[in-house]
Amino acid sequence: MTGADDLLAVPAFLTSADVMAVLTGRTPAGQRVGIAFTSPENLAYVMGRDQSWIYLSERALRTMPAPLQIQRIQVDPLFIGPEIFSEPLDSQLTLVGLAAVPD
């Protein structure tokens, strides 16, 4: 794992409420995990060049999803596949993010 001050490229997206949210994933066993990459190139290789991302320190990445009981951060996963659950996709999405600060 990287040091606490090293920056990681983290897949993210901007919500309609102007909140930057990081993407989380699940292991094949269903455990929710944070996702991060050691470089933007690694992120683009696995998730595609159109995937938005932000730089975060490991410390910040561990703090943001803590309320969701996420304790594991998967760094440089080689494959990101679709989730296979019986629930509709909308009920599986969980946003973990930072609210935009008004100017």
Secondary structure as GFF3:
##gff-version 3
##sequence-region A 1 103
A	DSSP	beta_strand	7	14	.	.	.	ID=ss1
A	DSSP	beta_strand	19	22	.	.	.	ID=ss2
A	DSSP	beta_strand	24	26	.	.	.	ID=ss3
A	DSSP	beta_strand	32	36	.	.	.	ID=ss4
A	DSSP	alpha_helix	40	47	.	.	.	ID=ss5
A	DSSP	beta_strand	53	57	.	.	.	ID=ss6
A	DSSP	alpha_helix	58	63	.	.	.	ID=ss7
A	DSSP	three_ten_helix	66	68	.	.	.	ID=ss8
A	DSSP	beta_strand	73	75	.	.	.	ID=ss9
A	DSSP	three_ten_helix	89	91	.	.	.	ID=ss10
A	DSSP	beta_strand	96	99	.	.	.	ID=ss11
###
